[in-house]
């Protein structure tokens, strides 16, 4: 594998992606219908919520239960676009947080990589994609649960978390629950965490 960084604003076919270290595309780049695009730089509040939520999900894993693993900014290959041009089909995203079935090895070449839940924490620059494009792509990849974390107008305080689950078709999300004040999950892990804990700053020494 090469570790060279991908060039933004050019198209990448699956073969090239698989021949490249997937993490070379992470943090700063995603692949949308084959096009390498810049990912948005995020705020401290966004980063803090991502870290707190990933930690809470990891602590919620039952050591005696099914194999689960929590990842952040890990490549997830989604369903290909419909273009006849192979260099304009690939979709790879890096969800803020993901819970996956770890009974099988992670494989960036496999659509959804065993993802059971993905989370996107919205920001001013990503909210449209998080609520439309990513919602569609994650559903088409068959990821059972999608959480969207929304902020108040100050982009510092969580207002709600929308929980979406696949409907009867298996390729579309339907609203399941809107969480306010606390996030309570029953799958793929049992979790209860307050918004205060998710957005808290560490106390000063």
C-alpha angles and dihedrals in degrees: 000000000000120000095202113130116251118247114244122238097031133102125257127195123211093257092058092046092052091049091055129071101262090218089064085072095047132103095009104035141045131179117236116183088335095311117122107224135179116259116225121261108240136222126249089251091054092048092047093053092047092052095044093048094047089051093048092050092048092051089049094061111113107230089208094046134076118318109273133171131187121215136177126206092358120153114260118186110216133193114303121253120249100251119127087220108090091211091059101051108067119106119188123167134178107218116209089238132004134184112202140179102258096189085097124050116261111262121185090197093063119087109253093356092235093304114173098176134012128191130200119190106207126232134178091265099044107034095098093051093042092055100039120015098032092042089057096043096047091049093049088052089057097243103163101215133030124187122196116194114207128197132209118252090278090063087223104085126059111238100181146334117228115211115204126185132188114269127221091288094062091222103071133061124231125194110265106170142341112221119210126184092356139030113230118182133180097184146081081357133003107250139164118179130155123235087237090062092046095054102031122126118223112262118257116255 
